[in-house]
């Protein structure tokens, strides 16, 4: 995450809570305490907040309690960084349109911490809750009863839990990641590729990507190879290099020049290593990344599948606020389609690179 993005999140959190603790920011931003303190010092120097022992407060003296009559909703996410930063921005923008206030809780992909965050957010009296749980759909059988115990309207984000894993029907808004996988394979096929290597990280998204890859490969009549190699996001240590080289060797053995990588950072590092070994991108290795958070910033800008992250936050928040206005509104299951952003790493149809 860039410093400017961290600063935006810090100031947004300060507006919500009135006071910040370094320890909480470390968990929310996923960075070190040193980085947080440096960010606070820079914002203090700019006159945007005032540093105090252990954290920061706002520069004004206005009573934050004046917001007491404002409609407040909670949002619980696994991380405030990267993918979810745009989701949060979208939800906050929609809440602002309704004149509502958004309160953030971050679980860190930890189910125990998530329970604590849910309890704290509910404890301030929120009218409803947006939540992307620490566990994804592939781990639905591990859900405990806490979700069903929430006594305010709930809208799930990027989750689609249903019977028998939960005891009630939830509104949800999710990205159709299976469709995103299909988009990537279709683009490869349009470029003449018939064999495609896949590298997925162990994330909640991988559950849907695998499903989409399997269906798309069958429909398109292409061969795919799902690699077990755990690609690094960064690093030049021997272990990281060995993993990158192992995956490139798998691609050569499989006879492919087309690679779908989840996520951007892993794809960017793979491209760097391929170029170090003398491979040309996209001529010798065509790469599509999944997420499109930082894909455009890679050494070779990455063609990427881009989920509608901000729109997801906006749509989920709008759905919750309309639910609060009209509780009898039918339960809705909404899917947003990701898009393909074509860049240098895997060009446009018409430039055929057989592989």
Order of alpha helices (4+ residues) and beta strands (2+ residues): alpha-beta-alpha-alpha-beta-beta-beta-alpha-beta-alpha-beta-alpha-beta-beta-alpha-beta-alpha-beta-alpha-beta-alpha-beta-beta-alpha-beta-beta
